[in-house]
Amino acid sequence: MGVTAAVMLMLIATHTHAWSSKKVCKYDEWLNKPCSAQADCKVKKAECFKGRCLCTPGYNYSISGNTCVEVPWLERSCASDADCPDGIHAECFKGKCLCTLGYYYSNGQAVCVDNCPVSDQQAEFLTYPDSILGGNNDYLFIFSVTLVDCLAGCVADTRCIVAQYDIMDDACTRHTVSPLADTSNFIIQSLYRSLYQQRCK
């Protein structure tokens, strides 16, 4: 069974939620689901953050099992880069310790690495909220797709370095260039859009 087929078997049926009279946002059973309280997010180690169900700090979304998995320092709350591990290319990004965008988080070493062979890339992602990557390195743009489907497509596509998702338009973009190699086109502020970088073995 290929990667796409294996991942698709774990995907949950899609629903819709009205964000306004003109906009609708698709979501999967729990990830990215609109919420108003913790009780709305049924998965263990998920929380209601800014009106959406996401993994709590210290845990990251894994396509394998559609759950939140624990990480040592990753996504720990921070006020500045000094609150994050030194010397491993980590930084404080919007209040959470993450790898500097473009570096892969290594599950085995618990550090950020600048290179990850395709065979070692995992079906788990670092999330960079309210951010997009500009430039002319996007080679695939898809509408009417859920976030989980967007990430699953990136896992199955060896050309995909970074996935970008727009929750207002249910739109998925796949990028072929790492933000590390394209920092001049990295745009930090873009509401309702997020970047997702795969983790490494």
Wavefront OBJ file of the C-alpha trace (Angstrom):
o trace
v 0.000 0.000 0.000
v 1.422 3.413 -0.986
v 1.866 6.360 1.382
v -1.171 8.156 -0.019
v -3.461 5.148 0.358
v -2.217 4.419 3.871
v -2.737 7.988 4.997
v -6.133 8.310 3.341
v -7.429 5.299 5.265
v -6.910 7.321 8.454
v -8.575 10.490 7.259
v -11.916 11.448 8.725
v -15.031 12.593 6.872
v -15.156 16.299 6.032
v -17.675 18.763 7.443
v -18.288 22.463 6.910
v -18.547 25.375 9.302
v -19.815 28.858 8.479
v -17.276 31.513 9.441
v -19.419 34.271 7.951
v -22.292 34.682 5.526
v -19.857 34.304 2.626
v -17.055 32.084 3.898
v -17.055 28.422 4.831
v -14.168 26.465 6.240
v -13.719 22.725 5.925
v -12.292 20.790 8.819
v -11.618 17.201 9.734
v -13.128 15.472 12.771
v -10.990 17.445 15.231
v -7.899 19.109 13.720
v -8.556 22.772 12.926
v -12.187 22.372 14.012
v -13.793 25.634 15.212
v -14.193 25.646 18.996
v -15.214 27.908 21.854
v -14.071 25.763 24.799
v -11.643 22.962 25.665
v -14.511 20.459 25.734
v -15.020 20.984 21.993
v -11.653 19.342 21.257
v -12.092 15.632 21.940
v -8.573 14.351 21.213
v -6.111 13.794 24.058
v -3.606 16.658 24.345
v -5.627 18.906 22.017
v -6.807 22.371 23.070
v -8.979 25.217 21.844
v -6.486 27.852 20.682
v -7.758 31.073 19.074
v -11.018 29.376 18.154
v -9.485 26.245 16.602
v -8.679 22.763 17.938
v -4.892 22.250 17.848
v -2.315 20.221 19.751
v -1.267 21.699 23.106
v 2.254 23.145 23.533
v 4.748 20.311 23.881
v 2.736 18.112 21.511
v 2.613 18.091 17.730
v 0.151 16.788 15.160
v 0.913 13.390 13.630
v -0.942 12.139 10.569
v -0.139 8.624 11.739
v -3.037 7.957 14.098
v -4.481 11.462 13.671
v -3.278 12.374 17.181
v -0.983 14.706 19.127
v 2.484 13.341 19.929
v 4.805 14.531 22.689
v 8.071 16.354 22.011
v 10.693 17.443 24.612
v 11.211 21.212 24.126
v 9.342 21.806 20.911
v 6.408 24.252 21.149
v 7.255 25.124 24.742
v 5.902 28.563 25.678
v 8.470 31.346 25.343
v 8.809 35.118 25.443
v 12.077 35.379 23.501
v 14.707 33.233 21.754
v 16.559 33.021 25.077
v 13.753 30.782 26.408
v 14.495 28.161 23.725
v 17.473 25.768 23.495
v 20.682 27.463 22.355
v 22.893 26.257 19.517
v 20.369 24.001 17.760
v 18.687 26.516 15.404
v 15.640 26.959 17.642
v 13.797 30.250 18.095
v 10.741 31.731 19.767
v 8.079 31.979 17.063
v 4.824 33.623 18.088
v 5.225 32.526 21.708
v 6.385 28.959 21.076
v 9.832 27.379 20.704
v 10.199 26.053 17.162
v 12.970 25.252 14.737
v 13.955 28.254 12.660
v 11.709 27.925 9.630
v 13.492 25.823 7.041
v 15.202 23.535 9.564
v 13.736 20.095 10.205
v 13.015 18.913 13.737
v 14.800 15.582 14.251
v 12.687 13.208 16.343
v 15.682 11.049 17.196
v 18.070 13.846 18.169
v 15.554 16.433 19.482
v 17.424 19.166 17.570
v 16.867 21.131 14.366
v 18.767 19.962 11.269
v 19.211 21.716 7.932
v 18.972 18.590 5.812
v 16.618 15.610 5.901
v 16.639 12.903 3.194
v 13.231 12.205 1.711
v 13.375 8.680 3.167
v 13.695 10.143 6.685
v 10.898 12.733 6.428
v 8.007 11.930 8.740
v 4.218 12.293 8.553
v 4.441 14.872 11.367
v 4.690 18.634 11.000
v 5.879 21.806 12.711
v 3.224 24.512 12.467
v 4.035 28.182 11.823
v 0.714 30.036 12.312
v -0.404 33.183 10.497
v 2.476 32.912 8.022
v 2.996 32.375 4.306
v 5.957 31.838 1.998
v 5.994 34.091 -1.048
v 8.067 33.868 -4.198
v 7.633 31.676 -7.236
v 8.339 28.301 -5.673
v 4.744 27.106 -5.269
v 4.046 24.441 -7.896
v 0.646 23.163 -6.796
v -2.387 25.055 -5.541
v -5.585 23.196 -4.574
v -8.968 24.515 -3.418
v -11.667 22.705 -1.412
v -9.288 20.494 0.558
v -9.057 19.850 4.304
v -5.925 20.548 6.312
v -5.300 16.832 6.928
v -5.639 16.086 3.196
v -3.275 18.963 2.450
v -0.604 17.575 4.780
v -1.127 14.005 3.586
v -0.578 15.178 0.024
v 2.693 16.831 1.015
v 3.888 13.628 2.700
v 3.132 11.607 -0.419
v 4.758 14.128 -2.770
v 8.575 13.981 -2.655
v 8.806 17.446 -4.254
v 6.914 19.072 -1.377
v 9.225 20.848 1.092
v 6.669 23.041 2.853
v 2.863 22.997 2.809
v 0.772 26.128 3.219
v -2.911 26.105 4.216
v -5.551 28.837 4.106
v -8.453 28.008 6.440
v -10.736 30.673 4.963
v -10.539 29.369 1.404
v -9.791 25.701 2.192
v -6.745 26.135 -0.044
v -3.507 24.146 -0.010
v -0.203 25.222 -1.558
v 2.875 23.016 -1.913
v 6.304 24.670 -2.020
v 9.475 23.231 -3.526
v 11.887 25.599 -1.761
v 12.670 25.595 1.957
v 12.126 28.922 3.762
v 15.738 28.542 4.874
v 16.811 28.997 1.254
v 14.158 31.618 0.543
v 14.089 33.828 3.649
v 13.658 37.025 1.641
v 10.209 35.838 0.576
v 9.088 34.638 3.992
v 6.117 36.743 5.108
v 5.371 36.461 8.827
v 1.939 38.055 9.094
v -0.949 36.530 7.133
v -4.077 35.774 9.135
v -5.866 32.468 8.567
v -2.862 30.972 6.765
v -0.146 28.731 8.203
v 3.021 26.999 7.033
v 3.770 23.347 7.828
v 7.258 21.814 7.717
v 7.740 18.060 7.933
v 9.727 16.590 10.803
v 12.728 14.303 10.324
v 13.430 10.812 11.639
l 1 2 3 4 5 6 7 8 9 10 11 12 13 14 15 16 17 18 19 20 21 22 23 24 25 26 27 28 29 30 31 32 33 34 35 36 37 38 39 40 41 42 43 44 45 46 47 48 49 50 51 52 53 54 55 56 57 58 59 60 61 62 63 64 65 66 67 68 69 70 71 72 73 74 75 76 77 78 79 80 81 82 83 84 85 86 87 88 89 90 91 92 93 94 95 96 97 98 99 100 101 102 103 104 105 106 107 108 109 110 111 112 113 114 115 116 117 118 119 120 121 122 123 124 125 126 127 128 129 130 131 132 133 134 135 136 137 138 139 140 141 142 143 144 145 146 147 148 149 150 151 152 153 154 155 156 157 158 159 160 161 162 163 164 165 166 167 168 169 170 171 172 173 174 175 176 177 178 179 180 181 182 183 184 185 186 187 188 189 190 191 192 193 194 195 196 197 198 199 200 201
